[in-house]
Amino acid sequence: LIVNRWSPAISVFYAILVLFAIILVRPLVDEVRSGGQKYADALLRGVGDCVAGMIAGARNMIGIAVAVAAAGIIVGAVSSTGLSNALAGVMETLAGGNFYILLGLTAVLCILLGMGLPTTANYIVVSSLMAPVIVSLGAQQGLIVPLLAVHLFVFYFGILADDTPPVGLAAFAAAAISGGDPIKTGIQG
């Protein structure tokens, strides 16, 4: 990304290839260090580790794929009904031209939209619904709002929903570990 100025997709592709090479060669290096002579078996262990890693990755992606698909349905429904444009109009009216009030309203809406969603789906929902509102209304007021800052802003408040009662998934998980009260944990968080 930085040195060769590759795109993120190409950088990830080559990083995955390098990771595969490391996983394949690691058992071979261990075999050489231990003084063994079973290089073919070591290479087969590396291939087995690669296959097991791909299987585990596919299993872990099932839950994320379902959450992202559900978030895509929500975003598609909101976009096709025109609710996102109406939401921008309502927020502009409520903010009354004050950008700081707009940010406060956006933070509250991100907390409400992010309740009960896993992290990936949360980001998709709040970034597709709330980030364009901040950028467009900021541009109408003559402000140049960096897109990265807007995405980090809505992502922070979307994730904050996991700690905020009444849903507070992170607060319930932390309280289960510590043995404390979930509501008190969420309020303190």
Buried (B, 14 or more C-beta within 10 A) or exposed (E): EEEEEEEEEEBEEEEEEEEBEEBBBBBBEEBEEEEEEEEEEBBEBBEEBBEEEEEEEEEEEEEEEEBBEBBBEBBEEBEEEEEBBEBBEEBBEEBEEEBEEBBEBBBEBBBBBBBEBBBBBBBBBBBBBBBBBBBEBBEEEEEEBEEEEBBEBBBEBBBBBBBBBEBBBBBBBBBEEEEEEBBEBBEEB
